[in-house]
């Protein structure tokens, strides 16, 4: 689903793909419903995101099995009709895949996407980051 942004290789050699998906892709609605239900179990104070065309989803899938490994939500907060701020909101690396460098590569992939491919993005911020971030 979505567009493939980047190929990733984890510290253990596992190959993954980073995809960017929006809610405009109707085939993503069901998967988004299930992903949103995971958030309260793993992120303190997490809440379900109301559907909006300004939300973007960055998802890492295992290349071989297509398993979901991690994802992040990014809100494109527009300050004008053209310019926007990318606000990284919720990031989840599923527990079996933590401590493998996946979170760092997810953040790097989001950063590179907005810095290199989105001319209208003037700032990238993290919303209410945890202390260990």
Secondary structure, DSSP 8 states (H G I E B T S, - for coil): --EEEEEEE-TTS-EEEEEEEETTSGGGHHHHHHHHHHHHHHSTT-------TTEEEEEEEETTT--EEEEEEEEEEESSSS-EEEEEEEEEE-GGGTTSSHHHHHHHHHHHHHHHH-TTEEEEEESS--TT-
